[in-house]
Amino acid sequence: MPEKLTPTPRILMGPGPSDVHPEVLKAMSSPLMGHLDPEFVQLMDTVKAMVQDTFLTKNPLTFVVSGPGSAGMETCLVNLLEPGDDCIICINGVFGGRMADIAGRCGAKVHKVNTEWGKVTEPSQLKKALDECPHPKLVALVHAETSTGALQPMEEISEMVHDAGALLMVDGVTSYCGVPLKVDEWNIDAVYSGSQKCLSAPPGLSPVSFSAKAVKALENRKSKVQSWFLDLSLVKNYWSGAKRAYHHTAPVSAIFALYESLRLVLDEGLEKRWARHHEVHQYLASQLEPMGFRFLVEEKYRLPNLNTMFLPGGYDEAKIRNALLNQYNIEVGGGLGDFAGKLWRIGIMGESCTHNHVNMLAGALKELMK
Ligand SMILES: *Cc1c(COP(=O)(O)O)cnc(C)c1O
């Protein structure tokens, strides 16, 4: 017989998932309910309103994809791109690369703007891309690159994209509910996020929002969306309140958890939550820099909730990272791509964003690096 499930409680300080509030865990263990139960339909309406409030948008087409952040990414791209469409994808880490891969699979002509990992895309780079491809249908960027810890400034880029008549698509997976992400103010046409980063809900759901302009692009498609499951012309009817039509079975328990985590975010207040992430980031720097850790990213582009830091010289990063997990139950992330074996990705997201978390990490490191 397999043993009863007893996962070891961990302190999650990697690139996600992050720690989850006890009330969110409790919500997940509530009795199940039918996904077409009027009470659940009402709950989905409330979730939609809470997603609008946290994305700072009034977009009517705002909903939650039943799938992780990558499913949100794929939802935006498969609905907005058709074979032959030109798009510009800005790549400065893993997730920009993933967007380009998906856009290519949609049959779009992908124009890549490549930037060194750890840096952000400069407006001048986008200008050059727009000189070569003046009328793209869509320009996509990652707001918070979790593979590098860089935070992309959006406002100037947004203006350039709209001046070119293109749709602006943004990956807000790691920025959502951790740093300012202002969907309406920044004129973002398509945005997706994930539940397990600064929202501090379990992984597996992806909040998404489309502007009126993006909805028009969807309505004007010449071809059917190649994915049935992610086709918004079908999915949107599932998120339309009492008129709701069966599409798939919503992950009921996960939506309960999402509801509770969104309620906690709104109860704290977005501005206070952003300030908390900024303040704990500074505290982390004050604890680790004197130990010899140094940041990859230039200070003004640093993502407070995901800290990419090189270890002081002479230490075997994998050995210490494994000891943190096995002896102290603390998870931090290793580096990706060129940074594998060279740096750590230390997440202080949502419930994992407290002085206590930083103290636990710094204390354990002081013992391990003696
Ligand atoms: C985590 C992440 C994703 C993918 O989310 P999954 O839930 O792992 O599919 C996409 N983009 C960014 C920036 C992320 O951090």
The ligand as an ORCA input file, in Angstrom:
! r2SCAN-3c Opt
* xyz 0 1
  C       5.692     31.346    -13.811
  C       5.641     32.178    -15.050
  C       4.942     31.799    -16.204
  C       4.329     30.440    -16.365
  O       3.419     30.138    -15.388
  P       3.102     28.586    -15.103
  O       2.035     28.700    -14.052
  O       4.373     27.980    -14.625
  O       2.619     27.989    -16.365
  C       4.900     32.661    -17.272
  N       5.506     33.857    -17.219
  C       6.192     34.271    -16.136
  C       6.845     35.604    -16.145
  C       6.284     33.442    -15.016
  O       6.960     33.846    -13.952
*
